[in-house]
């Protein structure tokens, strides 16, 4: 049961639909996407794959071949070495997941902080 990061596939549509059905608040983190049906989820996955670029990537978090989450990176900016990193996992009542992210320096969900590099070290300005 080791998690694996891999490219999303439209074959993951049923797993994404199940995740949204289990955690309806997840849909709010998917923008204005219509993910009410499995076909809608397949279309959403196709749209995300089409968006992949040097500054935007999403990866499925898979356990035993089933997509159970997403790790993404966007707004990759090489001049200042910055990017936005985000993730979601299916709801399993796992507060340890939040502690891992917090330990890695990520702010709490829903909190956006301004950040800047100072002497090649990341710092938060509030």
N, C-alpha and C positions, 0 to 999 in steps of 0.2 A: 504494500500500500504506500509506495513512494510517489510523491507528486512529480509530475513532469510538465515542463513548459513546452508547448508545441503550437504550431499554426492552427488557427480556427478552421473549421470545415463546415459546410452546410449539413454534413452528417451530424453535427453537434446541435442542430436546431431543437431536437426533442429534449436534450439535456438543458439547454438554455430556457426553454419553455417551462420545464419542471422547476428550475431554479426561481424563475419569476413567479410561478404559481405558489411556490413554497414561501417566498419572501416578496410580497407585492411591492414593498418599498424599493426593491432592487430596480424596478422599472424607472423610478425617478432618477436613477444614476445613468440611464441609457439615453439621455436626451429626450427628444420628442419622438423616439422610435415607437412604432406600433408593434408590440410583442405579445398580442393577445392570443395568437394561434401559432402552431408549429411552423406553418408556412411564413407567417410574419417574422418569426425568429430566423428562418433561413434567409429571408430577404435582408434582415438586419445584418446578419453575418456576412452576406455577399457585399453589402454596402461598406462594412468595415474593412473587408479585404481589399476592396477597390480603393479605399482611402490610404492604404499603406504607402508610405513614402520614406525618404531618408529622415524625416522629422516626426513620423507617427507610426507606431506599431502597437498591436494588441496580440497577446499570446494567451491561449487557453491554458488553464491549470487543469491537468488531467490526472485522475487517479483510476488505476485499472482500466484505462482507455476512455473513461467518461469525463467530459468537461464538467468541472465543479467550481470554476472561477475564472478570473481574468487578471492578467498583469499587463499594464500598458505603460507606454512612455510616449509623451508627445511634447510639442514645442521644443524639440531638441535644437539647441542653439550652440553651434561649435565655437563661435567667436568668444563667448563668455563662459562656455562650458556649463550650461544650465539646461535643465529639462524638467518636465512634470512627470512624476511617477505615481501611478495609482493602481489599486487592485480591488477586487471584490471576490468573496468566496460564498458558496452556498451557506445558508444559516445552519450552524451546528452547535450554537450556544458555546462558542469557543473564545472566551476572553483572552486566552493566551495569544491568539492571532494578533489582537490589538497591542498586546505588550511587546510582541516581536517588532511590529512596525514602529512603536514608540521608541523602543531600544535602538532602532536604526536611525532615529532622528526625525521621523515623520510626525507632523502634528495630528491631532485628533481629527476624525472624520468630520467634514463640514467646516473645518477651520482653515482659512487661507491666510498665510502669513507672507508678508513681503520679505524677500530674501535677497542677499547680494553676496558677492565674493569679496573678501578682504584678505589680501595677501594669500590668495589661492585657497582660502578656507571659507567654507560656507558660514554665513551668520544670518540670524533672523533680526529684522528690524521692527518686529512687533506684530 
